[in-house]
Amino acid sequence: MSYRIVFNRPCFEGKEREYIVEAIANGHVSGDGSFTKKCHNFLESYLGIGKALLTTSCTHALEMAAMLLDCQVGDEVIVPSFTFVSTANAFVLRGVKPVFADIRPDTLNIDESKIESLITPRTKAIAVVHYAGVGAEMDQIMAIAGKYGIEVVEDNAHGLFGKYKSKYLGTFGSISTQSFHETKNISCGEGGALLLNDPQFIDRAEIIREKGTNRSRFFRGQVDKYSWVDIGSSFLPSDLLAAFLYAQFESQESIQSKRQQIWQRYHEGLQEWAFESKVGLPVVPAHCEQPYHMFYLILNSLSERQALIEHLKQRGIMAVYHYLPLHLSTMGLAFGGKLGDCPVTERVSDTILRLPFFNNLATSEQDSVIEAIKQFRVRGEVSVTVNPNLSAQTASSTLP
């Protein structure tokens, strides 16, 4: 089906084409060219971190994190069940068992009150996801991690430029990761970054990122030749992608301003309807500054959510649900997950609906979405029979 209002649309913001042409003219389109270095410098200076390394995806950045932490078979990592598969899979690839934590019913972040009960002598790390770019409760999480000597890895795929108590997300844990997938605020189509807040990881991160070689030290003149010194893989993105990304970084204030206006228009336009319909809207605590990554509704039931998807689809509007609970997936069940382990995750997964949200979403398009939603009457007045595993939106339900 062709939608007149899509869920996501990649957006050009400034000098993307110009910089790609410049990268080609530079004669260096492989990894770690001039635009890659500009992106590194931007992230390091803007966020105030020790080291940033572009990667081919946030998934690969997470895999690097698992390598840096020397994760071994038999180790455990605590992860929210309500997240993209990469958060867990990056550690599973190293033989680590994921231990699934439930989420808070307000921010949909990992429930910090549940973490301590999941810690065992085998716990290697806590993986924190800042859902929708709203900060998890990092004071409590860092205190728990410190108490048990456990590392914190921030999966900040949603949260670039977001803050928790005036401190940038991605700067709390020893390691954090970013996504520049086309669904993110700042994008280069496919890409990511590893952020290192603990200097002990910097040298080894460069080696892992360069196929397990000390090639970076060679290019800096620190060794007279480079060779294979550790495990690793090829995690460097092309400088063409970095050129596109740097143009987006330059336009970040404009991008964030547009997204803030879109988020606020949804909130203002749907607030009364949501109250009357007992539908939940995103919760942003006062101590959090969000980057306006997404806007979602929490419906009253699975059937109601599916009915609204169909209602919008009939009007040419694409809206999608989000993550399926990891603990109930085929792999999650193999690791011991079972129904009822994470009740908030299970309920939210059945009832969340994400609305169209991208930088150049026109006001007229957004008004059409808002009006279509306000025409929807909940609690049985609209009903459809839906197999949740065969929904028309299944292909889009697990967008990162």
C-alpha positions as CSV (number, residue, x, y, z in Angstrom):
1,M,0.0,0.0,0.0
2,S,1.1,3.5,-0.8
3,Y,0.8,5.9,2.2
4,R,0.2,9.7,1.7
5,I,1.9,10.3,5.1
6,V,4.7,7.9,5.8
7,F,6.1,7.1,9.2
8,N,9.7,8.3,8.4
9,R,11.4,10.2,5.6
10,P,15.1,10.8,5.3
11,C,15.8,14.5,5.3
12,F,18.5,16.7,3.7
13,E,19.4,19.6,5.9
14,G,22.3,21.5,4.5
15,K,25.5,20.7,2.7
16,E,25.2,16.9,2.5
17,R,25.6,16.8,-1.3
18,E,28.4,19.4,-1.3
19,Y,30.4,17.6,1.3
20,I,30.0,14.2,-0.4
21,V,31.4,15.8,-3.6
22,E,34.2,17.3,-1.5
23,A,35.0,13.9,0.0
24,I,35.3,12.4,-3.4
25,A,37.6,15.2,-4.5
26,N,39.7,14.6,-1.5
27,G,40.6,11.2,-2.8
28,H,39.9,9.4,0.5
29,V,36.5,7.8,0.6
30,S,37.3,4.9,2.9
31,G,37.3,5.1,6.7
32,D,38.9,7.7,8.9
33,G,39.1,10.5,6.2
34,S,38.9,14.2,6.9
35,F,35.1,14.2,7.4
36,T,35.3,11.3,9.9
37,K,37.8,13.3,11.9
38,K,35.5,16.3,11.8
39,C,32.7,14.2,13.1
40,H,34.9,12.8,15.9
41,N,35.9,16.3,16.9
42,F,32.3,17.5,16.9
43,L,31.1,14.8,19.2
44,E,34.0,15.1,21.5
45,S,33.8,18.9,21.9
46,Y,30.0,19.1,22.0
47,L,29.5,16.3,24.5
48,G,32.7,16.8,26.4
49,I,33.9,13.2,26.1
50,G,37.3,11.7,25.9
51,K,37.0,9.9,22.6
52,A,34.4,9.3,19.8
53,L,34.8,6.8,17.1
54,L,32.4,6.6,14.1
55,T,31.2,3.1,13.4
56,T,29.1,1.5,10.6
57,S,26.1,1.2,13.0
58,C,25.0,1.5,16.6
59,T,24.9,-2.3,16.5
60,H,28.6,-2.5,15.7
61,A,29.4,0.1,18.4
62,L,27.6,-2.2,20.9
63,E,29.5,-5.2,19.7
64,M,32.7,-3.2,20.2
65,A,31.6,-2.4,23.8
66,A,31.2,-6.1,24.5
67,M,34.7,-6.7,23.2
68,L,36.1,-3.9,25.3
69,L,34.6,-5.2,28.4
70,D,36.2,-8.6,27.7
71,C,32.8,-10.3,27.9
72,Q,33.2,-14.1,28.2
73,V,31.0,-17.2,28.0
74,G,29.1,-17.4,31.2
75,D,29.0,-13.7,31.9
76,E,25.6,-11.9,32.3
77,V,24.4,-8.5,31.2
78,I,21.3,-6.8,32.4
79,V,19.2,-5.3,29.6
80,P,15.7,-3.9,29.3
81,S,13.4,-6.3,27.6
82,F,11.8,-3.4,25.7
83,T,14.6,-2.5,23.3
84,F,16.0,-3.3,19.9
85,V,17.6,-6.7,19.6
86,S,21.1,-5.2,19.1
87,T,21.2,-4.2,22.8
88,A,21.2,-7.8,23.8
89,N,22.6,-9.5,20.7
90,A,25.9,-7.6,20.9
91,F,26.7,-9.3,24.2
92,V,25.1,-12.7,23.2
93,L,27.7,-12.8,20.4
94,R,30.4,-12.9,23.0
95,G,28.7,-15.8,24.9
96,V,27.0,-13.6,27.4
97,K,23.6,-14.4,28.9
98,P,21.1,-11.5,28.7
99,V,19.1,-11.0,31.9
100,F,16.0,-9.1,31.1
101,A,14.7,-6.2,33.2
102,D,11.3,-4.6,33.1
103,I,10.7,-1.0,32.3
104,R,9.1,1.9,34.1
105,P,5.4,2.6,33.1
106,D,6.1,6.3,32.8
107,T,9.3,6.9,30.7
108,L,9.5,3.3,29.4
109,N,13.1,3.2,30.5
110,I,14.7,0.3,32.4
111,D,13.2,0.2,35.9
112,E,16.1,1.1,38.2
113,S,14.2,-0.4,41.2
114,K,14.4,-3.9,39.5
115,I,18.1,-3.9,38.7
116,E,19.7,-4.8,42.0
117,S,17.6,-8.0,42.3
118,L,18.9,-9.2,39.0
119,I,22.6,-8.8,39.8
120,T,24.6,-12.0,40.3
121,P,28.4,-12.7,40.7
122,R,28.4,-13.2,36.9
123,T,26.9,-9.8,36.0
124,K,29.4,-8.0,33.7
125,A,27.4,-4.9,32.8
126,I,24.1,-3.0,32.9
127,A,23.0,-1.9,29.4
128,V,20.8,1.2,29.7
129,V,18.6,2.4,26.9
130,H,17.3,6.0,27.0
131,Y,14.0,5.3,25.4
132,A,12.7,8.1,23.0
133,G,15.7,10.1,24.2
134,V,14.3,10.6,27.7
135,G,17.0,9.8,30.3
136,A,16.9,6.8,32.4
137,E,17.4,7.4,36.2
138,M,21.1,7.5,36.0
139,D,21.8,8.6,39.5
140,Q,20.4,5.4,40.9
141,I,21.7,3.2,38.1
142,M,25.3,4.5,38.5
143,A,25.1,4.1,42.3
144,I,24.0,0.5,41.9
145,A,26.8,-0.2,39.3
146,G,29.4,1.4,41.6
147,K,28.2,-0.6,44.6
148,Y,28.8,-3.9,42.7
149,G,31.7,-2.9,40.5
150,I,29.7,-3.3,37.3
151,E,30.2,-1.3,34.1
152,V,27.4,0.7,32.6
153,V,26.9,0.8,28.8
154,E,24.5,3.4,27.5
155,D,22.7,2.5,24.3
156,N,21.9,6.1,23.4
157,A,20.5,5.4,20.0
158,H,17.5,7.6,20.6
159,G,19.1,10.2,22.8
160,L,21.8,12.3,21.2
161,F,21.7,15.9,22.7
162,G,19.3,14.7,25.4
163,K,20.2,15.5,29.0
164,Y,19.6,14.0,32.5
165,K,20.0,16.6,35.2
166,S,21.8,18.9,32.8
167,K,24.4,16.3,31.8
168,Y,24.4,14.8,28.3
169,L,23.1,11.3,27.8
170,G,25.8,9.0,26.7
171,T,28.3,10.6,29.1
172,F,27.5,8.6,32.3
173,G,28.6,5.1,31.6
174,S,32.2,4.1,30.8
175,I,31.0,3.3,27.2
176,S,28.1,4.5,25.2
177,T,26.8,4.1,21.7
178,Q,25.0,6.3,19.2
179,S,22.9,5.6,16.1
180,F,22.8,7.6,12.9
181,H,20.2,5.3,11.2
182,E,17.8,7.1,8.8
183,T,15.1,7.0,11.5
184,K,17.2,9.1,13.9
185,N,17.3,12.9,14.4
186,I,20.8,13.1,13.0
187,S,21.4,10.6,10.2
188,C,23.7,9.3,7.5
189,G,21.4,6.4,6.4
190,E,23.4,3.8,8.3
191,G,26.0,4.6,10.9
192,G,26.8,4.9,14.5
193,A,29.4,5.9,17.1
194,L,31.2,4.6,20.1
195,L,31.7,7.1,22.9
196,L,34.4,6.4,25.4
197,N,34.1,8.2,28.8
198,D,36.8,6.0,30.5
199,P,40.3,6.6,29.0
200,Q,41.4,3.1,29.7
201,F,39.3,1.8,26.8
202,I,40.6,4.3,24.1
203,D,43.7,2.5,22.8
204,R,42.0,-0.9,22.6
205,A,38.9,0.6,21.0
206,E,41.0,1.9,18.1
207,I,42.6,-1.6,17.7
208,I,39.3,-3.4,17.7
209,R,37.8,-1.0,15.2
210,E,40.8,-1.5,12.9
211,K,40.4,-5.3,12.5
212,G,42.5,-6.0,15.6
213,T,45.5,-4.1,14.4
214,N,47.5,-1.1,15.7
215,R,47.1,0.6,12.4
216,S,45.9,3.9,14.0
217,R,49.1,4.1,16.0
218,F,51.1,3.5,12.9
219,F,49.4,6.4,11.1
220,R,50.2,8.6,14.0
221,G,53.9,7.6,13.8
222,Q,53.8,5.9,17.2
223,V,55.0,2.5,15.7
224,D,57.1,1.8,12.6
225,K,54.7,-0.9,11.3
226,Y,51.4,-2.3,12.3
227,S,50.3,-5.9,12.8
228,W,47.6,-8.0,14.3
229,V,47.6,-7.5,18.1
230,D,44.0,-8.2,19.3
231,I,40.6,-9.3,18.3
232,G,38.6,-6.9,16.1
233,S,36.7,-6.4,12.9
234,S,36.1,-3.7,10.3
235,F,33.9,-1.1,12.0
236,L,34.9,2.0,10.0
237,P,32.3,3.8,7.9
238,S,33.1,5.3,4.5
239,D,34.1,9.0,4.6
240,L,31.3,9.6,2.2
241,L,28.9,8.7,5.0
242,A,30.9,10.8,7.4
243,A,30.6,13.8,5.0
244,F,26.8,13.4,5.0
245,L,26.8,13.1,8.7
246,Y,28.9,16.1,9.3
247,A,26.5,18.3,7.3
248,Q,23.8,17.0,9.6
249,F,25.9,17.9,12.7
250,E,26.3,21.4,11.3
251,S,22.5,21.7,11.0
252,Q,21.7,20.1,14.4
253,E,20.2,23.3,15.9
254,S,17.8,23.6,13.0
255,I,17.0,19.9,13.1
256,Q,16.3,20.0,16.9
257,S,14.1,23.1,16.5
258,K,12.0,21.5,13.8
259,R,11.5,18.3,15.9
260,Q,10.7,20.2,19.0
261,Q,7.9,22.0,17.1
262,I,6.6,18.7,15.8
263,W,6.6,17.1,19.2
264,Q,4.9,20.0,20.9
265,R,2.2,20.2,18.1
266,Y,1.4,16.6,18.6
267,H,1.3,17.0,22.4
268,E,-0.9,20.1,22.3
269,G,-3.2,18.7,19.6
270,L,-3.8,15.3,21.2
271,Q,-3.8,16.2,24.9
272,E,-7.5,16.7,25.3
273,W,-8.4,13.6,23.2
274,A,-5.9,11.5,25.1
275,F,-7.3,12.6,28.4
276,E,-10.9,11.8,27.4
277,S,-9.9,8.5,25.8
278,K,-7.6,7.5,28.7
279,V,-4.7,7.2,26.2
280,G,-1.2,7.8,27.5
281,L,1.2,10.4,26.0
282,P,5.0,10.5,26.4
283,V,6.2,11.4,29.9
284,V,9.3,13.6,30.2
285,P,10.3,14.2,33.8
286,A,11.3,17.7,34.8
287,H,14.9,16.8,35.3
288,C,15.2,15.4,31.7
289,E,15.7,17.4,28.5
290,Q,14.6,15.3,25.6
291,P,15.9,15.5,22.0
292,Y,12.4,15.1,20.5
293,H,13.1,11.8,18.9
294,M,9.6,10.3,18.7
295,F,6.0,10.8,19.6
296,Y,3.8,7.8,20.7
297,L,0.5,6.9,22.2
298,I,-0.2,4.2,24.8
299,L,-3.6,2.7,24.0
300,N,-5.8,0.7,26.3
301,S,-5.5,-2.7,24.7
302,L,-3.9,-4.6,21.8
303,S,-7.2,-4.6,19.9
304,E,-7.6,-0.9,20.4
305,R,-4.0,-0.2,19.2
306,Q,-4.5,-2.4,16.1
307,A,-7.9,-0.7,15.4
308,L,-6.2,2.7,15.4
309,I,-3.4,1.5,13.1
310,E,-6.2,0.3,10.7
311,H,-8.1,3.5,11.1
312,L,-5.1,5.6,10.1
313,K,-4.1,3.2,7.3
314,Q,-7.5,3.7,5.7
315,R,-6.7,7.4,5.7
316,G,-3.3,6.9,4.1
317,I,-1.3,7.4,7.3
318,M,1.4,5.0,8.4
319,A,1.7,4.5,12.2
320,V,3.7,1.7,13.7
321,Y,4.1,-0.1,16.9
322,H,7.6,-0.7,18.4
323,Y,9.6,-3.4,20.1
324,L,8.3,-6.9,20.8
325,P,9.5,-8.1,24.3
326,L,12.9,-9.6,24.0
327,H,12.3,-12.0,26.8
328,L,9.4,-13.6,24.8
329,S,11.2,-13.8,21.5
330,T,12.6,-17.1,20.3
331,M,16.0,-16.3,21.6
332,G,14.7,-14.7,24.8
333,L,12.8,-17.9,25.6
334,A,15.9,-19.9,25.0
335,F,17.6,-17.8,27.7
336,G,14.8,-18.6,30.1
337,G,12.4,-15.8,29.5
338,K,8.7,-16.5,30.2
339,L,5.4,-14.7,30.1
340,G,4.9,-12.5,33.1
341,D,8.6,-11.8,33.7
342,C,8.3,-8.2,32.6
343,P,4.6,-7.3,32.8
344,V,5.1,-3.6,32.0
345,T,7.1,-4.4,28.9
346,E,4.4,-6.9,27.8
347,R,1.6,-4.4,28.3
348,V,3.5,-1.5,26.6
349,S,4.5,-3.7,23.6
350,D,0.8,-4.5,23.0
351,T,-0.4,-0.9,23.3
352,I,2.2,1.5,22.1
353,L,1.8,3.3,18.7
354,R,4.4,5.6,17.2
355,L,3.2,8.5,15.0
356,P,4.8,9.8,11.8
357,F,7.8,11.9,12.9
358,F,10.6,13.3,10.7
359,N,12.3,16.6,10.3
360,N,10.3,18.0,7.4
361,L,6.9,16.6,8.3
362,A,4.7,19.4,7.0
363,T,2.3,21.1,9.3
364,S,-0.6,20.1,7.0
365,E,0.5,16.5,7.2
366,Q,0.7,16.6,11.0
367,D,-2.7,18.2,11.3
368,S,-4.1,15.4,9.1
369,V,-2.6,12.9,11.6
370,I,-4.0,14.7,14.6
371,E,-7.4,15.1,13.1
372,A,-7.6,11.4,12.0
373,I,-6.7,10.3,15.6
374,K,-9.3,12.6,17.1
375,Q,-11.9,11.0,14.9
376,F,-11.1,7.6,16.4
377,R,-13.4,6.6,19.2
378,V,-11.9,4.1,21.6
379,R,-13.5,1.4,23.9
380,G,-15.2,-0.7,21.4
381,E,-16.8,1.8,19.0
382,V,-14.2,0.8,16.4
383,S,-13.1,-2.8,16.3
384,V,-11.2,-5.1,14.0
385,T,-10.2,-8.7,14.3
386,V,-6.4,-8.8,14.3
387,N,-3.8,-11.5,14.5
388,P,-1.0,-9.5,16.2
389,N,1.6,-11.7,14.6
390,L,0.3,-10.9,11.1
391,S,-0.5,-7.2,11.4
392,A,-0.1,-5.0,8.3
393,Q,2.6,-3.2,10.3
394,T,4.7,-6.1,11.3
395,A,7.5,-5.2,8.9
396,S,7.8,-1.9,10.6
397,S,7.2,-2.9,14.1
398,T,10.8,-3.3,15.1
399,L,12.3,-0.2,13.7
400,P,15.4,0.7,15.9
